[in-house]
Amino acid sequence: MPPKEGSAITLAQFEIRVEEHQRTAESVVRQAVQTAGYGAQAFGLDGDGQPVTATEVDARTPDPVASFPIA
């Protein structure tokens, strides 16, 4: 039903910006993951969309104990 002249309610069709919302959400998730001290690849945020195995994550993640010299 088309809107009538002088009516208080008007018809509006807003553009849905899916790509913009998706980029924003991914950015927020990346920032949360990084702030928590994790790497993006541990959560599957990097790569070609294929799931990574625990072995692949372990191979990419540096060992924090190895970075401290033993006295």
N, CA, C and O atoms as a Tripos MOL2 file, in Angstrom:
@<TRIPOS>MOLECULE
protein
  284   283    71     0     0
PROTEIN
NO_CHARGES

@<TRIPOS>ATOM
      1 N           0.8300   -1.1670    0.0000 N.3       1 MET1
      2 CA          0.0000    0.0000    0.0000 C.3       1 MET1
      3 C           0.8830    1.2400    0.0000 C.2       1 MET1
      4 O           1.6850    1.4120    0.9180 O.2       1 MET1
      5 N           0.7650    2.0870   -0.9720 N.am      2 PRO2
      6 CA          1.6040    3.2850   -1.0270 C.3       2 PRO2
      7 C           1.2190    4.2750    0.0710 C.2       2 PRO2
      8 O           0.0620    4.3260    0.4880 O.2       2 PRO2
      9 N           2.1950    5.0620    0.5390 N.am      3 PRO3
     10 CA          1.8830    6.0400    1.5800 C.3       3 PRO3
     11 C           0.9480    7.1270    1.0490 C.2       3 PRO3
     12 O           0.9880    7.4760   -0.1310 O.2       3 PRO3
     13 N           0.1300    7.6400    1.9150 N.am      4 LYS4
     14 CA         -0.8170    8.6850    1.5370 C.3       4 LYS4
     15 C          -0.2000   10.0550    1.7900 C.2       4 LYS4
     16 O           0.6680   10.2110    2.6480 O.2       4 LYS4
     17 N          -0.6560   11.0330    1.0390 N.am      5 GLU5
     18 CA         -0.1970   12.4100    1.2170 C.3       5 GLU5
     19 C          -0.5520   12.9050    2.6100 C.2       5 GLU5
     20 O          -1.6790   12.7230    3.0720 O.2       5 GLU5
     21 N           0.4070   13.5270    3.2750 N.am      6 GLY6
     22 CA          0.1490   14.1320    4.5770 C.3       6 GLY6
     23 C           0.0980   13.1430    5.7270 C.2       6 GLY6
     24 O          -0.1920   13.5420    6.8540 O.2       6 GLY6
     25 N           0.3700   11.8670    5.4870 N.am      7 SER7
     26 CA          0.3400   10.9000    6.5860 C.3       7 SER7
     27 C           1.6240   11.0160    7.4130 C.2       7 SER7
     28 O           2.6640   11.4280    6.8980 O.2       7 SER7
     29 N           1.5480   10.6600    8.6640 N.am      8 ALA8
     30 CA          2.6900   10.7600    9.5740 C.3       8 ALA8
     31 C           3.6920    9.6300    9.3590 C.2       8 ALA8
     32 O           4.8650    9.7710    9.7060 O.2       8 ALA8
     33 N           3.2530    8.5280    8.8000 N.am      9 ILE9
     34 CA          4.1330    7.3830    8.5730 C.3       9 ILE9
     35 C           4.5800    7.4020    7.1240 C.2       9 ILE9
     36 O           3.7720    7.5580    6.2080 O.2       9 ILE9
     37 N           5.8920    7.2410    6.9320 N.am     10 THR10
     38 CA          6.4230    7.2080    5.5700 C.3      10 THR10
     39 C           7.1170    5.8750    5.3310 C.2      10 THR10
     40 O           7.6780    5.2740    6.2470 O.2      10 THR10
     41 N           7.0670    5.4380    4.1160 N.am     11 LEU11
     42 CA          7.6910    4.1910    3.7160 C.3      11 LEU11
     43 C           9.1790    4.4430    3.4580 C.2      11 LEU11
     44 O           9.5370    5.3820    2.7480 O.2      11 LEU11
     45 N          10.0320    3.6160    4.0260 N.am     12 ALA12
     46 CA         11.4730    3.7720    3.8190 C.3      12 ALA12
     47 C          12.1050    2.4010    3.6310 C.2      12 ALA12
     48 O          11.7680    1.4560    4.3440 O.2      12 ALA12
     49 N          13.0130    2.2910    2.6820 N.am     13 GLN13
     50 CA         13.7510    1.0620    2.4420 C.3      13 GLN13
     51 C          15.2390    1.3890    2.6130 C.2      13 GLN13
     52 O          15.8310    2.0830    1.7860 O.2      13 GLN13
     53 N          15.8260    0.8870    3.6810 N.am     14 PHE14
     54 CA         17.2170    1.1780    3.9700 C.3      14 PHE14
     55 C          18.1220    0.1410    3.3120 C.2      14 PHE14
     56 O          17.7480   -1.0230    3.1680 O.2      14 PHE14
     57 N          19.2990    0.5700    2.9230 N.am     15 GLU15
     58 CA         20.2770   -0.3210    2.3050 C.3      15 GLU15
     59 C          20.9040   -1.1930    3.3850 C.2      15 GLU15
     60 O          21.3260   -0.6890    4.4260 O.2      15 GLU15
     61 N          20.9650   -2.4830    3.1440 N.am     16 ILE16
     62 CA         21.5980   -3.3980    4.0850 C.3      16 ILE16
     63 C          23.0710   -3.4880    3.7190 C.2      16 ILE16
     64 O          23.4190   -3.8250    2.5870 O.2      16 ILE16
     65 N          23.9260   -3.1880    4.6720 N.am     17 ARG17
     66 CA         25.3660   -3.1350    4.4280 C.3      17 ARG17
     67 C          26.0490   -4.3490    5.0730 C.2      17 ARG17
     68 O          26.7670   -4.2180    6.0640 O.2      17 ARG17
     69 N          25.8190   -5.4970    4.5080 N.am     18 VAL18
     70 CA         26.3110   -6.7510    5.0720 C.3      18 VAL18
     71 C          27.8340   -6.7700    5.1370 C.2      18 VAL18
     72 O          28.4020   -7.1080    6.1750 O.2      18 VAL18
     73 N          28.4980   -6.4150    4.0470 N.am     19 GLU19
     74 CA         29.9610   -6.4830    4.0000 C.3      19 GLU19
     75 C          30.5990   -5.5690    5.0470 C.2      19 GLU19
     76 O          31.5740   -5.9440    5.6980 O.2      19 GLU19
     77 N          30.0400   -4.3680    5.2010 N.am     20 GLU20
     78 CA         30.5870   -3.4430    6.1940 C.3      20 GLU20
     79 C          30.4300   -3.9950    7.6080 C.2      20 GLU20
     80 O          31.3540   -3.9070    8.4170 O.2      20 GLU20
     81 N          29.2710   -4.5570    7.9050 N.am     21 HIS21
     82 CA         29.0420   -5.1240    9.2360 C.3      21 HIS21
     83 C          29.9440   -6.3310    9.4820 C.2      21 HIS21
     84 O          30.4440   -6.5190   10.5910 O.2      21 HIS21
     85 N          30.1500   -7.1410    8.4550 N.am     22 GLN22
     86 CA         31.0040   -8.3140    8.6020 C.3      22 GLN22
     87 C          32.4490   -7.9040    8.8680 C.2      22 GLN22
     88 O          33.1040   -8.4800    9.7360 O.2      22 GLN22
     89 N          32.9530   -6.9130    8.1270 N.am     23 ARG23
     90 CA         34.3240   -6.4310    8.3500 C.3      23 ARG23
     91 C          34.4890   -5.8640    9.7560 C.2      23 ARG23
     92 O          35.5050   -6.0960   10.4110 O.2      23 ARG23
     93 N          33.4920   -5.1240   10.2130 N.am     24 THR24
     94 CA         33.5510   -4.5480   11.5590 C.3      24 THR24
     95 C          33.5750   -5.6510   12.6130 C.2      24 THR24
     96 O          34.3660   -5.5910   13.5540 O.2      24 THR24
     97 N          32.7240   -6.6450   12.4640 N.am     25 ALA25
     98 CA         32.6760   -7.7510   13.4260 C.3      25 ALA25
     99 C          34.0000   -8.5140   13.4500 C.2      25 ALA25
    100 O          34.4970   -8.8560   14.5230 O.2      25 ALA25
    101 N          34.5690   -8.7820   12.2840 N.am     26 GLU26
    102 CA         35.8500   -9.4920   12.2250 C.3      26 GLU26
    103 C          36.9500   -8.6720   12.8830 C.2      26 GLU26
    104 O          37.8150   -9.2320   13.5570 O.2      26 GLU26
    105 N          36.9310   -7.3690   12.7010 N.am     27 SER27
    106 CA         37.9200   -6.4950   13.3180 C.3      27 SER27
    107 C          37.8120   -6.5200   14.8380 C.2      27 SER27
    108 O          38.8260   -6.5640   15.5350 O.2      27 SER27
    109 N          36.5910   -6.4930   15.3490 N.am     28 VAL28
    110 CA         36.3750   -6.5350   16.7930 C.3      28 VAL28
    111 C          36.8600   -7.8660   17.3670 C.2      28 VAL28
    112 O          37.4930   -7.8970   18.4220 O.2      28 VAL28
    113 N          36.5630   -8.9620   16.6710 N.am     29 VAL29
    114 CA         36.9980  -10.2800   17.1410 C.3      29 VAL29
    115 C          38.5230  -10.3700   17.1270 C.2      29 VAL29
    116 O          39.1240  -10.8660   18.0800 O.2      29 VAL29
    117 N          39.1530   -9.8920   16.0470 N.am     30 ARG30
    118 CA         40.6260   -9.9070   15.9720 C.3      30 ARG30
    119 C          41.2410   -9.1190   17.1280 C.2      30 ARG30
    120 O          42.2070   -9.5670   17.7450 O.2      30 ARG30
    121 N          40.6800   -7.9460   17.4160 N.am     31 GLN31
    122 CA         41.2080   -7.1240   18.4920 C.3      31 GLN31
    123 C          41.0510   -7.8230   19.8410 C.2      31 GLN31
    124 O          41.9610   -7.7770   20.6680 O.2      31 GLN31
    125 N          39.9110   -8.4680   20.0710 N.am     32 ALA32
    126 CA         39.6830   -9.1890   21.3240 C.3      32 ALA32
    127 C          40.6610  -10.3540   21.4700 C.2      32 ALA32
    128 O          41.2120  -10.5800   22.5470 O.2      32 ALA32
    129 N          40.8710  -11.0880   20.3790 N.am     33 VAL33
    130 CA         41.7970  -12.2230   20.4020 C.3      33 VAL33
    131 C          43.2140  -11.7390   20.6870 C.2      33 VAL33
    132 O          43.9210  -12.3310   21.5020 O.2      33 VAL33
    133 N          43.6300  -10.6710   20.0210 N.am     34 GLN34
    134 CA         44.9820  -10.1360   20.2180 C.3      34 GLN34
    135 C          45.1610   -9.5950   21.6370 C.2      34 GLN34
    136 O          46.2030   -9.8100   22.2560 O.2      34 GLN34
    137 N          44.1540   -8.8980   22.1510 N.am     35 THR35
    138 CA         44.2320   -8.3520   23.5040 C.3      35 THR35
    139 C          44.3310   -9.4660   24.5380 C.2      35 THR35
    140 O          44.9800   -9.2990   25.5700 O.2      35 THR35
    141 N          43.6990  -10.5890   24.2710 N.am     36 ALA36
    142 CA         43.7500  -11.7310   25.1850 C.3      36 ALA36
    143 C          45.0770  -12.4770   25.0980 C.2      36 ALA36
    144 O          45.3360  -13.3850   25.8870 O.2      36 ALA36
    145 N          45.9200  -12.0900   24.1350 N.am     37 GLY37
    146 CA         47.2350  -12.7070   24.0270 C.3      37 GLY37
    147 C          47.3050  -13.9070   23.1080 C.2      37 GLY37
    148 O          48.2870  -14.6490   23.1370 O.2      37 GLY37
    149 N          46.2960  -14.1110   22.3040 N.am     38 TYR38
    150 CA         46.2850  -15.2250   21.3700 C.3      38 TYR38
    151 C          46.6100  -14.7460   19.9660 C.2      38 TYR38
    152 O          46.5080  -13.5580   19.6620 O.2      38 TYR38
    153 N          46.9990  -15.6770   19.1220 N.am     39 GLY39
    154 CA         47.2190  -15.3720   17.7250 C.3      39 GLY39
    155 C          45.9440  -15.5970   16.9340 C.2      39 GLY39
    156 O          45.1340  -16.4590   17.2720 O.2      39 GLY39
    157 N          45.7730  -14.8120   15.8750 N.am     40 ALA40
    158 CA         44.5730  -14.9270   15.0490 C.3      40 ALA40
    159 C          44.4310  -16.3230   14.4610 C.2      40 ALA40
    160 O          43.3160  -16.8300   14.3350 O.2      40 ALA40
    161 N          45.5540  -16.9550   14.0970 N.am     41 GLN41
    162 CA         45.4880  -18.2780   13.4900 C.3      41 GLN41
    163 C          44.9670  -19.3340   14.4590 C.2      41 GLN41
    164 O          44.4380  -20.3560   14.0240 O.2      41 GLN41
    165 N          45.1070  -19.1070   15.7670 N.am     42 ALA42
    166 CA         44.5970  -20.0630   16.7500 C.3      42 ALA42
    167 C          43.0760  -20.1300   16.7190 C.2      42 ALA42
    168 O          42.4870  -21.1190   17.1550 O.2      42 ALA42
    169 N          42.4380  -19.0790   16.2040 N.am     43 PHE43
    170 CA         40.9880  -19.0360   16.1220 C.3      43 PHE43
    171 C          40.4890  -19.1420   14.6930 C.2      43 PHE43
    172 O          39.3040  -18.9320   14.4350 O.2      43 PHE43
    173 N          41.3830  -19.4670   13.7560 N.am     44 GLY44
    174 CA         40.9900  -19.6390   12.3690 C.3      44 GLY44
    175 C          40.6860  -18.3350   11.6610 C.2      44 GLY44
    176 O          39.9500  -18.3310   10.6740 O.2      44 GLY44
    177 N          41.2330  -17.2230   12.1410 N.am     45 LEU45
    178 CA         40.9590  -15.9270   11.5320 C.3      45 LEU45
    179 C          41.8860  -15.6260   10.3660 C.2      45 LEU45
    180 O          41.6060  -14.7210    9.5790 O.2      45 LEU45
    181 N          42.9660  -16.3500   10.2390 N.am     46 ASP46
    182 CA         43.8770  -16.1780    9.1120 C.3      46 ASP46
    183 C          43.8350  -17.4320    8.2530 C.2      46 ASP46
    184 O          43.5030  -18.5150    8.7350 O.2      46 ASP46
    185 N          44.1650  -17.2810    7.0150 N.am     47 GLY47
    186 CA         44.2150  -18.4380    6.1310 C.3      47 GLY47
    187 C          43.1120  -18.4150    5.1000 C.2      47 GLY47
    188 O          42.4710  -17.3930    4.8600 O.2      47 GLY47
    189 N          42.9110  -19.5670    4.5010 N.am     48 ASP48
    190 CA         41.9650  -19.6640    3.3850 C.3      48 ASP48
    191 C          40.5960  -20.1730    3.8080 C.2      48 ASP48
    192 O          39.8090  -20.6100    2.9680 O.2      48 ASP48
    193 N          40.3090  -20.1210    5.0930 N.am     49 GLY49
    194 CA         39.0060  -20.5530    5.5690 C.3      49 GLY49
    195 C          38.9630  -22.0150    5.9730 C.2      49 GLY49
    196 O          37.9580  -22.4810    6.5100 O.2      49 GLY49
    197 N          40.0420  -22.7420    5.7190 N.am     50 GLN50
    198 CA         40.0930  -24.1440    6.1050 C.3      50 GLN50
    199 C          40.4460  -24.2460    7.5930 C.2      50 GLN50
    200 O          41.2620  -23.4690    8.0880 O.2      50 GLN50
    201 N          39.8420  -25.1910    8.3010 N.am     51 PRO51
    202 CA         40.1950  -25.3490    9.7160 C.3      51 PRO51
    203 C          41.6390  -25.8220    9.8630 C.2      51 PRO51
    204 O          42.1430  -26.5850    9.0380 O.2      51 PRO51
    205 N          42.2880  -25.3620   10.9170 N.am     52 VAL52
    206 CA         43.6610  -25.7810   11.1820 C.3      52 VAL52
    207 C          43.6610  -26.7990   12.3130 C.2      52 VAL52
    208 O          42.7880  -26.7900   13.1810 O.2      52 VAL52
    209 N          44.6450  -27.6630   12.2830 N.am     53 THR53
    210 CA         44.7660  -28.6660   13.3310 C.3      53 THR53
    211 C          45.5550  -28.0930   14.4960 C.2      53 THR53
    212 O          46.2120  -27.0610   14.3580 O.2      53 THR53
    213 N          45.4910  -28.7520   15.6290 N.am     54 ALA54
    214 CA         46.2590  -28.3180   16.7970 C.3      54 ALA54
    215 C          47.7530  -28.3730   16.5030 C.2      54 ALA54
    216 O          48.5130  -27.5380   16.9940 O.2      54 ALA54
    217 N          48.1720  -29.3380   15.7160 N.am     55 THR55
    218 CA         49.5890  -29.4540   15.3490 C.3      55 THR55
    219 C          50.0390  -28.2350   14.5490 C.2      55 THR55
    220 O          51.1370  -27.7220   14.7660 O.2      55 THR55
    221 N          49.1970  -27.7690   13.6230 N.am     56 GLU56
    222 CA         49.5360  -26.5790   12.8380 C.3      56 GLU56
    223 C          49.6100  -25.3380   13.7230 C.2      56 GLU56
    224 O          50.5000  -24.5050   13.5510 O.2      56 GLU56
    225 N          48.6940  -25.2130   14.6540 N.am     57 VAL57
    226 CA         48.7080  -24.0690   15.5770 C.3      57 VAL57
    227 C          49.9710  -24.1100   16.4260 C.2      57 VAL57
    228 O          50.6320  -23.0870   16.6040 O.2      57 VAL57
    229 N          50.3120  -25.2870   16.9530 N.am     58 ASP58
    230 CA         51.5270  -25.4200   17.7680 C.3      58 ASP58
    231 C          52.7780  -25.0780   16.9580 C.2      58 ASP58
    232 O          53.7050  -24.4610   17.4820 O.2      58 ASP58
    233 N          52.8070  -25.4710   15.6970 N.am     59 ALA59
    234 CA         53.9680  -25.1970   14.8590 C.3      59 ALA59
    235 C          54.1130  -23.7080   14.5710 C.2      59 ALA59
    236 O          55.2340  -23.2160   14.4360 O.2      59 ALA59
    237 N          53.0090  -22.9880   14.4750 N.am     60 ARG60
    238 CA         53.0470  -21.5490   14.1730 C.3      60 ARG60
    239 C          53.2610  -20.6890   15.4140 C.2      60 ARG60
    240 O          53.7380  -19.5590   15.3090 O.2      60 ARG60
    241 N          52.9140  -21.2120   16.5840 N.am     61 THR61
    242 CA         52.9750  -20.4350   17.8200 C.3      61 THR61
    243 C          54.3400  -20.6050   18.4510 C.2      61 THR61
    244 O          54.7640  -21.7320   18.7080 O.2      61 THR61
    245 N          55.0460  -19.4930   18.7100 N.am     62 PRO62
    246 CA         56.3560  -19.6140   19.3450 C.3      62 PRO62
    247 C          56.2110  -20.1030   20.7900 C.2      62 PRO62
    248 O          55.2410  -19.7800   21.4760 O.2      62 PRO62
    249 N          57.1770  -20.8710   21.2240 N.am     63 ASP63
    250 CA         57.1780  -21.4000   22.5910 C.3      63 ASP63
    251 C          57.6780  -20.3060   23.5380 C.2      63 ASP63
    252 O          58.8340  -19.8960   23.4350 O.2      63 ASP63
    253 N          56.8320  -19.8230   24.4610 N.am     64 PRO64
    254 CA         57.2590  -18.7280   25.3450 C.3      64 PRO64
    255 C          58.3710  -19.1330   26.3000 C.2      64 PRO64
    256 O          59.1610  -18.2880   26.7200 O.2      64 PRO64
    257 N          58.4450  -20.4130   26.6470 N.am     65 VAL65
    258 CA         59.4920  -20.8770   27.5620 C.3      65 VAL65
    259 C          60.8510  -20.8250   26.8700 C.2      65 VAL65
    260 O          61.8580  -20.5410   27.5180 O.2      65 VAL65
    261 N          60.8950  -21.0930   25.5790 N.am     66 ALA66
    262 CA         62.1560  -21.1080   24.8570 C.3      66 ALA66
    263 C          62.7620  -19.7220   24.7380 C.2      66 ALA66
    264 O          63.9550  -19.5990   24.4590 O.2      66 ALA66
    265 N          61.9690  -18.6700   24.9420 N.am     67 SER67
    266 CA         62.4870  -17.3220   24.7890 C.3      67 SER67
    267 C          63.1750  -16.8070   26.0520 C.2      67 SER67
    268 O          63.8160  -15.7570   26.0190 O.2      67 SER67
    269 N          63.0490  -17.5350   27.1640 N.am     68 PHE68
    270 CA         63.7010  -17.1120   28.4140 C.3      68 PHE68
    271 C          64.9940  -17.9090   28.6070 C.2      68 PHE68
    272 O          64.9850  -19.1390   28.5550 O.2      68 PHE68
    273 N          66.1090  -17.1970   28.8320 N.am     69 PRO69
    274 CA         67.3630  -17.9270   29.0680 C.3      69 PRO69
    275 C          67.3370  -18.6230   30.4420 C.2      69 PRO69
    276 O          66.8150  -18.0860   31.4180 O.2      69 PRO69
    277 N          67.8950  -19.7900   30.4830 N.am     70 ILE70
    278 CA         67.9660  -20.5390   31.7270 C.3      70 ILE70
    279 C          69.2960  -20.1990   32.4020 C.2      70 ILE70
    280 O          70.3710  -20.3640   31.8260 O.2      70 ILE70
    281 N          69.1850  -19.7250   33.6270 N.am     71 ALA71
    282 CA         70.4020  -19.3000   34.3320 C.3      71 ALA71
    283 C          70.8750  -20.3470   35.2880 C.2      71 ALA71
    284 O          71.8860  -20.1540   35.9640 O.2      71 ALA71
@<TRIPOS>BOND
     1     1     2 1
     2     2     3 1
     3     3     4 2
     4     3     5 am
     5     5     6 1
     6     6     7 1
     7     7     8 2
     8     7     9 am
     9     9    10 1
    10    10    11 1
    11    11    12 2
    12    11    13 am
    13    13    14 1
    14    14    15 1
    15    15    16 2
    16    15    17 am
    17    17    18 1
    18    18    19 1
    19    19    20 2
    20    19    21 am
    21    21    22 1
    22    22    23 1
    23    23    24 2
    24    23    25 am
    25    25    26 1
    26    26    27 1
    27    27    28 2
    28    27    29 am
    29    29    30 1
    30    30    31 1
    31    31    32 2
    32    31    33 am
    33    33    34 1
    34    34    35 1
    35    35    36 2
    36    35    37 am
    37    37    38 1
    38    38    39 1
    39    39    40 2
    40    39    41 am
    41    41    42 1
    42    42    43 1
    43    43    44 2
    44    43    45 am
    45    45    46 1
    46    46    47 1
    47    47    48 2
    48    47    49 am
    49    49    50 1
    50    50    51 1
    51    51    52 2
    52    51    53 am
    53    53    54 1
    54    54    55 1
    55    55    56 2
    56    55    57 am
    57    57    58 1
    58    58    59 1
    59    59    60 2
    60    59    61 am
    61    61    62 1
    62    62    63 1
    63    63    64 2
    64    63    65 am
    65    65    66 1
    66    66    67 1
    67    67    68 2
    68    67    69 am
    69    69    70 1
    70    70    71 1
    71    71    72 2
    72    71    73 am
    73    73    74 1
    74    74    75 1
    75    75    76 2
    76    75    77 am
    77    77    78 1
    78    78    79 1
    79    79    80 2
    80    79    81 am
    81    81    82 1
    82    82    83 1
    83    83    84 2
    84    83    85 am
    85    85    86 1
    86    86    87 1
    87    87    88 2
    88    87    89 am
    89    89    90 1
    90    90    91 1
    91    91    92 2
    92    91    93 am
    93    93    94 1
    94    94    95 1
    95    95    96 2
    96    95    97 am
    97    97    98 1
    98    98    99 1
    99    99   100 2
   100    99   101 am
   101   101   102 1
   102   102   103 1
   103   103   104 2
   104   103   105 am
   105   105   106 1
   106   106   107 1
   107   107   108 2
   108   107   109 am
   109   109   110 1
   110   110   111 1
   111   111   112 2
   112   111   113 am
   113   113   114 1
   114   114   115 1
   115   115   116 2
   116   115   117 am
   117   117   118 1
   118   118   119 1
   119   119   120 2
   120   119   121 am
   121   121   122 1
   122   122   123 1
   123   123   124 2
   124   123   125 am
   125   125   126 1
   126   126   127 1
   127   127   128 2
   128   127   129 am
   129   129   130 1
   130   130   131 1
   131   131   132 2
   132   131   133 am
   133   133   134 1
   134   134   135 1
   135   135   136 2
   136   135   137 am
   137   137   138 1
   138   138   139 1
   139   139   140 2
   140   139   141 am
   141   141   142 1
   142   142   143 1
   143   143   144 2
   144   143   145 am
   145   145   146 1
   146   146   147 1
   147   147   148 2
   148   147   149 am
   149   149   150 1
   150   150   151 1
   151   151   152 2
   152   151   153 am
   153   153   154 1
   154   154   155 1
   155   155   156 2
   156   155   157 am
   157   157   158 1
   158   158   159 1
   159   159   160 2
   160   159   161 am
   161   161   162 1
   162   162   163 1
   163   163   164 2
   164   163   165 am
   165   165   166 1
   166   166   167 1
   167   167   168 2
   168   167   169 am
   169   169   170 1
   170   170   171 1
   171   171   172 2
   172   171   173 am
   173   173   174 1
   174   174   175 1
   175   175   176 2
   176   175   177 am
   177   177   178 1
   178   178   179 1
   179   179   180 2
   180   179   181 am
   181   181   182 1
   182   182   183 1
   183   183   184 2
   184   183   185 am
   185   185   186 1
   186   186   187 1
   187   187   188 2
   188   187   189 am
   189   189   190 1
   190   190   191 1
   191   191   192 2
   192   191   193 am
   193   193   194 1
   194   194   195 1
   195   195   196 2
   196   195   197 am
   197   197   198 1
   198   198   199 1
   199   199   200 2
   200   199   201 am
   201   201   202 1
   202   202   203 1
   203   203   204 2
   204   203   205 am
   205   205   206 1
   206   206   207 1
   207   207   208 2
   208   207   209 am
   209   209   210 1
   210   210   211 1
   211   211   212 2
   212   211   213 am
   213   213   214 1
   214   214   215 1
   215   215   216 2
   216   215   217 am
   217   217   218 1
   218   218   219 1
   219   219   220 2
   220   219   221 am
   221   221   222 1
   222   222   223 1
   223   223   224 2
   224   223   225 am
   225   225   226 1
   226   226   227 1
   227   227   228 2
   228   227   229 am
   229   229   230 1
   230   230   231 1
   231   231   232 2
   232   231   233 am
   233   233   234 1
   234   234   235 1
   235   235   236 2
   236   235   237 am
   237   237   238 1
   238   238   239 1
   239   239   240 2
   240   239   241 am
   241   241   242 1
   242   242   243 1
   243   243   244 2
   244   243   245 am
   245   245   246 1
   246   246   247 1
   247   247   248 2
   248   247   249 am
   249   249   250 1
   250   250   251 1
   251   251   252 2
   252   251   253 am
   253   253   254 1
   254   254   255 1
   255   255   256 2
   256   255   257 am
   257   257   258 1
   258   258   259 1
   259   259   260 2
   260   259   261 am
   261   261   262 1
   262   262   263 1
   263   263   264 2
   264   263   265 am
   265   265   266 1
   266   266   267 1
   267   267   268 2
   268   267   269 am
   269   269   270 1
   270   270   271 1
   271   271   272 2
   272   271   273 am
   273   273   274 1
   274   274   275 1
   275   275   276 2
   276   275   277 am
   277   277   278 1
   278   278   279 1
   279   279   280 2
   280   279   281 am
   281   281   282 1
   282   282   283 1
   283   283   284 2
@<TRIPOS>SUBSTRUCTURE
     1 MET1         2 RESIDUE 1 A MET
     2 PRO2         6 RESIDUE 1 A PRO
     3 PRO3        10 RESIDUE 1 A PRO
     4 LYS4        14 RESIDUE 1 A LYS
     5 GLU5        18 RESIDUE 1 A GLU
     6 GLY6        22 RESIDUE 1 A GLY
     7 SER7        26 RESIDUE 1 A SER
     8 ALA8        30 RESIDUE 1 A ALA
     9 ILE9        34 RESIDUE 1 A ILE
    10 THR10       38 RESIDUE 1 A THR
    11 LEU11       42 RESIDUE 1 A LEU
    12 ALA12       46 RESIDUE 1 A ALA
    13 GLN13       50 RESIDUE 1 A GLN
    14 PHE14       54 RESIDUE 1 A PHE
    15 GLU15       58 RESIDUE 1 A GLU
    16 ILE16       62 RESIDUE 1 A ILE
    17 ARG17       66 RESIDUE 1 A ARG
    18 VAL18       70 RESIDUE 1 A VAL
    19 GLU19       74 RESIDUE 1 A GLU
    20 GLU20       78 RESIDUE 1 A GLU
    21 HIS21       82 RESIDUE 1 A HIS
    22 GLN22       86 RESIDUE 1 A GLN
    23 ARG23       90 RESIDUE 1 A ARG
    24 THR24       94 RESIDUE 1 A THR
    25 ALA25       98 RESIDUE 1 A ALA
    26 GLU26      102 RESIDUE 1 A GLU
    27 SER27      106 RESIDUE 1 A SER
    28 VAL28      110 RESIDUE 1 A VAL
    29 VAL29      114 RESIDUE 1 A VAL
    30 ARG30      118 RESIDUE 1 A ARG
    31 GLN31      122 RESIDUE 1 A GLN
    32 ALA32      126 RESIDUE 1 A ALA
    33 VAL33      130 RESIDUE 1 A VAL
    34 GLN34      134 RESIDUE 1 A GLN
    35 THR35      138 RESIDUE 1 A THR
    36 ALA36      142 RESIDUE 1 A ALA
    37 GLY37      146 RESIDUE 1 A GLY
    38 TYR38      150 RESIDUE 1 A TYR
    39 GLY39      154 RESIDUE 1 A GLY
    40 ALA40      158 RESIDUE 1 A ALA
    41 GLN41      162 RESIDUE 1 A GLN
    42 ALA42      166 RESIDUE 1 A ALA
    43 PHE43      170 RESIDUE 1 A PHE
    44 GLY44      174 RESIDUE 1 A GLY
    45 LEU45      178 RESIDUE 1 A LEU
    46 ASP46      182 RESIDUE 1 A ASP
    47 GLY47      186 RESIDUE 1 A GLY
    48 ASP48      190 RESIDUE 1 A ASP
    49 GLY49      194 RESIDUE 1 A GLY
    50 GLN50      198 RESIDUE 1 A GLN
    51 PRO51      202 RESIDUE 1 A PRO
    52 VAL52      206 RESIDUE 1 A VAL
    53 THR53      210 RESIDUE 1 A THR
    54 ALA54      214 RESIDUE 1 A ALA
    55 THR55      218 RESIDUE 1 A THR
    56 GLU56      222 RESIDUE 1 A GLU
    57 VAL57      226 RESIDUE 1 A VAL
    58 ASP58      230 RESIDUE 1 A ASP
    59 ALA59      234 RESIDUE 1 A ALA
    60 ARG60      238 RESIDUE 1 A ARG
    61 THR61      242 RESIDUE 1 A THR
    62 PRO62      246 RESIDUE 1 A PRO
    63 ASP63      250 RESIDUE 1 A ASP
    64 PRO64      254 RESIDUE 1 A PRO
    65 VAL65      258 RESIDUE 1 A VAL
    66 ALA66      262 RESIDUE 1 A ALA
    67 SER67      266 RESIDUE 1 A SER
    68 PHE68      270 RESIDUE 1 A PHE
    69 PRO69      274 RESIDUE 1 A PRO
    70 ILE70      278 RESIDUE 1 A ILE
    71 ALA71      282 RESIDUE 1 A ALA
